[in-house]
Amino acid sequence: MDCRSYQRKNYIGKEVFTPDLKKEVKIKVEKHKIITFNVAGEDGKPLPNFEVKTNLSKKFQRTNTLYFVNEQIDSIYQVIVRKEGYKDKDIPDFYPGKENSINLTLIKKEKKPQGAFLTKLKTIFSNPAAIAISIVTVLLIAFGIWLVNAYLGKSDKSPNIQLTRQQIQTYVEGDSLLLHTLEDYKNMWQSQQKHYVQRKGKGFFGGQVEVDSSEWKKVWQPVFEKIELAIKKRNLIKVQDFAELKKQNYSRDQQSFKNALGKIDSTKYVELIRKLGDVSNLTLSDIADKFDEFLNSNNPEKQSIAENSKIGNEPNPSDINVNVPNKLRESNIKPNESKSESNSNDIIAEIIEYLKGNELEKSKLEEYKRLGRN
């Protein structure tokens, strides 16, 4: 067993293989970019042990680098940097494609003297009148909060980063469709479902709750269904259900996969599954290339012509086993030949012209072969 890796500026790849079994090794590389965060305090000294969070992850990570691959590099994210004892730093429109490193300054939180605060509380609550006023004040504040929640709904002001509809749509209509990314998007979008349903109470003292689901129906639900369809498509690829895959809808960026799959006859599915192997980590265009390789391996004539075309040679009609009627081979045509003989000449001209082309279909060649036998 051996391992080979490939690394070039902004690209990296790795492949494990057995030298005795493989003479040629193909290494799939991914475009990648690493962003370094340099965080310091107000005095300019570096701060260790800070945490970073983006909308690619649900949790903060204690790290000074972020790693982005492929289409992630050209997306926009919200980044939050935090450290205990300091105010959070929010970067709302972080674009990895334009940055190599980020320099940030965190501001310390103000601390109130604990001793003075406790002394003040002791002085206040030693007075019965002050105690009564404090209790009434707390009740009024609680009642006010309840009213706000009842009429306007409880607003979520947590620093959780939201996944946008455009980010999801770009990915599910793209070329990658990797299952782990789709599952992450699905979970994050489900967690944001509550933001698309508005709840309002009736009357001063509560009552029936009014629910407005119009945004949920127009925005959240259609996006969720697109994620589900993309996951279904990737699972069909995983189990290699080609018949069902042909029934799916594909975006503009996925047409190469659709077209390559459409060329494969159902009688070849078993052989294709045996040769294709595991494609769960390949993009749709990479899988389409494997489909084309399979088609060429099952059509030696077409493969030979395609190879000749690559080196500038035109197809040789004599290499194609097509029987042409002897009548059509005659070059001396008399002026008084019948109409059928004239049609035969038209057919041979059509055959020769077709053999000069780059696109040779087996069904068409068989048709010409039958004409030759007649």
RABEL-V148886 format. One record per helix or strand of 3 or more residues. SS is the DSSP state (~ for helix, > for strand). FROM is the first residue (numbers start at 1). LEN is the number of residues. Records with the same first field share a line. If there is no record, write none. Layout:
BEGIN
SS: FROM-LEN ; FROM-LEN
END
This chain:
BEGIN
>: 2-7 ; 11-7 ; 29-12 ; 51-3 ; 65-5 ; 76-7 ; 89-7 ; 101-5 ; 198-4 ; 209-4
~: 70-5 ; 96-3 ; 114-12 ; 128-25 ; 165-8 ; 179-13 ; 193-4 ; 214-26 ; 242-4 ; 252-11 ; 266-11 ; 284-14 ; 300-11 ; 317-3 ; 326-4 ; 339-17 ; 362-12
END
